[in-house]
C-alpha cells in the first residue's frame, strides 16, 4: 500500500472512531456504560456498530468495488468470516464493512477504556 493511501486510511479510521465514540458516550450516558454495552452486544440498542460502519461507508463513498478494495488492502492481514454468496461487488463490500467494523469496535473499546479511566 502506498504511503498516501495508508495516511488516508488512518484519517478515515480516526474520524470514524471519533464520531462513533462521541455518539456512544452521548447515547449511553458516559464512557463506562458505552464500553459495557459495546462489549455485551455491538448491534444492541444505542450501539448499532454495523449500522454505523455502513453509514461511514456511504459518507466516505466506500460502498462500491473500489472503496471496498481500498479498505481490504488496508486490512489485508485481518481475518473475517466468508460472506454469503452474491455478486463480487456485494461480497467485496460486505467483507470490507465487516473488517472495518471489527477494527472500529476494537479501536473504540481502547478509546472508551482510556476515557473511563480518566473519570475513575
C-alpha positions as CSV (number, residue, x, y, z in Angstrom):
1,X,0.0,0.0,0.0
2,X,1.3,3.4,-0.9
3,X,2.0,5.8,1.9
4,X,-0.6,8.3,0.8
5,X,-3.2,5.6,0.9
6,X,-2.1,4.5,4.4
7,X,-2.5,8.1,5.5
8,X,-6.0,8.3,4.0
9,X,-7.0,5.1,5.7
10,X,-5.6,6.3,9.1
11,X,-7.5,9.5,8.7
12,X,-10.7,7.6,7.9
13,X,-10.3,5.3,10.9
14,X,-9.5,8.2,13.3
15,X,-12.6,10.1,12.0
16,X,-14.8,7.1,12.3
17,X,-13.7,6.3,15.9
18,X,-14.1,10.0,17.0
19,X,-17.6,10.1,15.6
20,X,-18.6,6.8,16.9
21,X,-17.2,7.4,20.4
22,X,-19.0,10.7,20.7
23,X,-22.3,9.1,19.7
24,X,-21.8,6.2,22.1
25,X,-21.0,8.4,25.1
26,X,-24.0,10.6,24.5
27,X,-26.4,7.8,23.9
28,X,-25.2,5.7,26.8
29,X,-24.6,8.4,29.4
30,X,-20.9,8.0,29.7
31,X,-17.9,6.1,28.5
32,X,-18.3,3.3,31.1
33,X,-21.8,2.5,30.0
34,X,-20.9,2.7,26.4
35,X,-18.0,0.4,26.8
36,X,-20.0,-2.2,28.7
37,X,-22.8,-2.1,26.1
38,X,-20.4,-2.3,23.2
39,X,-18.8,-5.4,24.7
40,X,-22.1,-7.0,25.6
41,X,-23.8,-6.5,22.2
42,X,-22.2,-4.5,19.4
43,X,-25.5,-4.5,17.5
44,X,-27.7,-3.7,20.5
45,X,-29.8,-0.7,21.3
46,X,-27.8,2.6,21.3
47,X,-24.7,0.8,19.9
48,X,-25.5,-0.3,16.3
49,X,-22.0,-1.0,15.2
50,X,-22.8,-2.4,11.8
51,X,-25.2,0.5,11.0
52,X,-22.6,3.0,11.9
53,X,-20.0,1.2,9.7
54,X,-22.5,1.2,6.8
55,X,-23.1,4.9,7.3
56,X,-19.3,5.6,7.3
57,X,-19.0,3.7,4.0
58,X,-21.8,5.8,2.5
59,X,-20.4,9.1,3.8
60,X,-16.9,8.4,2.5
61,X,-18.1,6.8,-0.8
62,X,-16.6,3.4,0.1
63,X,-19.8,1.3,-0.6
64,X,-18.5,0.2,-4.1
65,X,-15.9,-2.1,-5.5
66,X,-13.0,0.5,-5.5
67,X,-13.9,1.6,-1.9
68,X,-14.1,-1.9,-0.7
69,X,-10.7,-2.8,-2.3
70,X,-9.2,0.3,-0.6
71,X,-10.4,-0.9,2.8
72,X,-9.5,-4.6,2.2
73,X,-6.0,-3.6,1.0
74,X,-5.6,-1.6,4.2
75,X,-6.7,-4.5,6.4
76,X,-5.2,-7.3,4.3
77,X,-3.9,-9.2,7.4
78,X,-7.2,-9.2,9.3
79,X,-9.4,-12.3,9.4
80,X,-13.1,-12.3,8.7
81,X,-15.8,-14.8,8.1
82,X,-16.8,-15.6,4.5
83,X,-19.7,-13.5,3.2
84,X,-22.8,-15.1,1.7
85,X,-22.7,-15.8,-2.0
86,X,-23.6,-12.9,-4.3
87,X,-22.1,-10.6,-6.8
88,X,-18.4,-9.9,-6.5
89,X,-19.1,-6.2,-5.6
90,X,-21.6,-7.1,-2.9
91,X,-19.2,-9.7,-1.4
92,X,-16.2,-7.3,-1.5
93,X,-18.3,-4.5,0.2
94,X,-19.6,-6.9,2.8
95,X,-16.1,-8.2,3.6
96,X,-14.7,-4.7,3.8
97,X,-17.5,-3.5,6.0
98,X,-17.1,-6.5,8.4
99,X,-13.3,-6.0,8.6
100,X,-13.7,-2.2,9.1
101,X,-16.5,-2.7,11.7
102,X,-14.3,-5.1,13.7
103,X,-11.3,-2.7,13.7
104,X,-13.7,0.2,14.6
105,X,-15.0,-1.8,17.5
106,X,-11.5,-2.6,18.8
107,X,-10.3,1.0,18.5
108,X,-13.5,2.3,20.1
109,X,-13.1,-0.1,23.0
110,X,-9.5,1.2,23.5
111,X,-10.6,4.8,23.4
112,X,-13.6,4.2,25.8
113,X,-11.3,2.4,28.2
114,X,-9.0,5.4,28.3
115,X,-12.0,7.8,28.7
116,X,-13.4,5.7,31.5
117,X,-10.1,5.5,33.4
118,X,-9.8,9.3,33.3
119,X,-13.0,9.6,35.4
120,X,-12.3,6.9,38.0
